[in-house]
Amino acid sequence: MTLRTLSISGLSTLNLHSLNNEGGEGNHIQTRMVDVVDKEGNLHPVNAVSGDMFKHIFAEHFQAIAKEEGLTLCAGCQTLNANRLNADKAFEDAIKGKGNSEILDLLPQSCALDDVAGILITQGSRALGRKSVVEFSWVPGVPEKVKTGSYFHVKYDPQGRGKTDADDGSNKGQAIFHRPASSGQYAVVAHVEAHRIGLNDITREYVISEQERQKRLNAVLRALTLTFLHPSGAMRNTQSPHLTDFQGVITTSSHSVPAPTVSALNEHFIEQVEKISAAMAKMSGQSIGVETFDSLATFAEKMSEITL
């Protein structure tokens, strides 16, 4: 495995989506908002999708690929149980009486998804963490280039027109509600520590074969590509996002210098990444791969061409 780290800095254009909401107030669904700071130091409230949402998207894609490719999955991850390896009775029995180092030997051997996505082992009153190999930033809208609207909806009841909800609270009447839809350009940053796949973080030794590590890395890159080509989230049944554009830069490193990133909140982020990569290569004497993309199709093509 020659790839050590990989990073993606991108600007994604999403229209009429509702991928992440905070909850409801009355009959209004509230979308998630965050504050970002521009280069002059001014605060801007913008719509955003949490990094947790994109991590969930990645995990679902990875699990499907892992099953397809015959990668090892624990009992919890086989069914996308939120407790994952902590819901695996065989793993619970296997770690009884073992120390942290021994448990971190067993973890990558027991589940590919928990190996790459990270987990907190809580079985046996423990709190042993496995840091994720894949990292996602928040995905905030670019100030002045994102907007959220609230739209009127009604649950149509042909026999109860003009009536409100039933008095028994069963919500069987003609309910009126408002839900959001957001459109704009969103800044995306993702980072992959490929060298940590199958690694025991305490002993710093690999506990799975090189062939298995390569298969897991291939699955990571496929799942990461699908994460940006097919994002899932809230209200996709009627508000599946119009993903119209994706532009940015992919960086790769096969040595100790991490593949650099710059957020697309900086309008010159591609140029900045290129210059940082050149400077780091000059300092270390080792090259950093830089591939730009200007569309969804080019992004998919560049990801497929990465030399592993």
ABEGO torsion letter per residue (X at the ends): XABABBBBBBBBBBBGBBABBAEBBEABBBBBBBBBBBAAGBBBBBBBBBAAAAAAAAAAAAAAAAAAAGBBBBAAAAAGBAAEAAABAAAAAAABGBBAAAAAAAAAAABAAAAAAEBBBABGGBBBBBBBABBBBBBBBBBGABBBBBBBBBBBBAAABGBBBBAAGAGABBBBBBBBBBBEBBBBBBBBBAAABGBBAAAGBBABBAAAAAAAAAAAAAAAAAAAABBBEBGAAAABBBBABBBEBBBBBABABBBBBBBAABAAAAAAAAAAAAAAAAAAGBBBBBBBBABAAAAAAAAAABBX
